[in-house]
Amino acid sequence: MKGRVDHRLKEVVAMVVVQSIYSCMTIFSKEAFTEGMSIIVFVVYRQAIASLLLIPTSIILNRGKINQLALGLKGFLLVFLTSFVGPTMHQYLYYNGLDLSLSSLAAAMTNTLPAATFLMALVFGVEKLKPKSLRTYAKIFGTLICVAGAVCMALYKGSKLHNINLLEEKWIKGFLFLTGSICCWSLWLILQAIICKNYLDPLSLATWVSFLSTMQSFILALIIETNSNAWIIKTVFQLLSCLFVGIFGSGVTFYLVSWVIASRGPVFSAMFAPLSLVITTILSALLLQENVYVGSLIGATAVVGGLYMVLWGKTEDYETKAKVDQKDDSTEQDDVQSSLHESLLIGRDLDIEGHPQNN
């Protein structure tokens, strides 16, 4: 029991670390774009650096063996699709949406990820709803409260809402880009759950995704970016940004997210997305001396409360999975003991037949 509690705590800590990295990554990437760095080139460098980190790490941890990375045709196509909708398309769509719209809108849209993933998980059958179950209602209402709190933090200051002109063509394009990025992100989380269950371990999946997304984004960059000078890193901060988002934003987070999804599912991972906005607000107040508004406090409280409700609701799923695993282990041990017992009986019978007693 204690081991399961410790394991669950590690998963929570892992997702908090992921969201903290995302918060810092937003600052680095935004500044890099401000300095004129190409969005698609930034994505290519990010994934390439992650690949350079994950490929040798995977080989070293597997003691030089690469059989853990082996994939059949069906598995490869599934991982290829996962890489395309995840790092490649999600990052390209999100960064363009951020560039075309307000940062507050981007933050609000990003924090609809839990609801989008929850609905998509229901469609794919990854998430199950039990009628008349209190924990099921906790997951549903916790998701809604968490998203509402995140939107409140992003859009509500306390005295008035941000004024957004819905008729601006640029804003509409940004909204569409952000909507597409959320759909890609949600599908990416769902597909990882399927792959980790049937094909690859989390580290191998993270390695494949980084490598394939590097190739995909590079091809996309050759089509979109016609200016060859865009590939030149012009400032030290651009270099540091690429290194940070590559090593931590992709390399570390890809593995942690895959590991958590393999253990707790895609919805559990997605539920921590609003935490990034909370962390960003706290860091901005402490380090940048930015004002904290009433809306931020209300939203942060709702995010934490909603997250706690979903975690409580997901506990039943985790305990059920643990009981099934324990039952499978017990059945496997019984089968081994039964086989051993049969072998002993057969051996005894053979011994008797081979050495008959003298009367």
Secondary structure as GFF3:
##gff-version 3
##sequence-region A 1 359
A	DSSP	alpha_helix	2	34	.	.	.	ID=ss1
A	DSSP	alpha_helix	39	61	.	.	.	ID=ss2
A	DSSP	three_ten_helix	67	69	.	.	.	ID=ss3
A	DSSP	alpha_helix	73	83	.	.	.	ID=ss4
A	DSSP	pi_helix	84	88	.	.	.	ID=ss5
A	DSSP	alpha_helix	89	100	.	.	.	ID=ss6
A	DSSP	alpha_helix	103	110	.	.	.	ID=ss7
A	DSSP	alpha_helix	113	124	.	.	.	ID=ss8
A	DSSP	alpha_helix	134	155	.	.	.	ID=ss9
A	DSSP	alpha_helix	169	198	.	.	.	ID=ss10
A	DSSP	alpha_helix	202	224	.	.	.	ID=ss11
A	DSSP	three_ten_helix	228	231	.	.	.	ID=ss12
A	DSSP	alpha_helix	236	244	.	.	.	ID=ss13
A	DSSP	pi_helix	245	252	.	.	.	ID=ss14
A	DSSP	alpha_helix	253	264	.	.	.	ID=ss15
A	DSSP	alpha_helix	266	270	.	.	.	ID=ss16
A	DSSP	alpha_helix	273	287	.	.	.	ID=ss17
A	DSSP	alpha_helix	294	354	.	.	.	ID=ss18
###
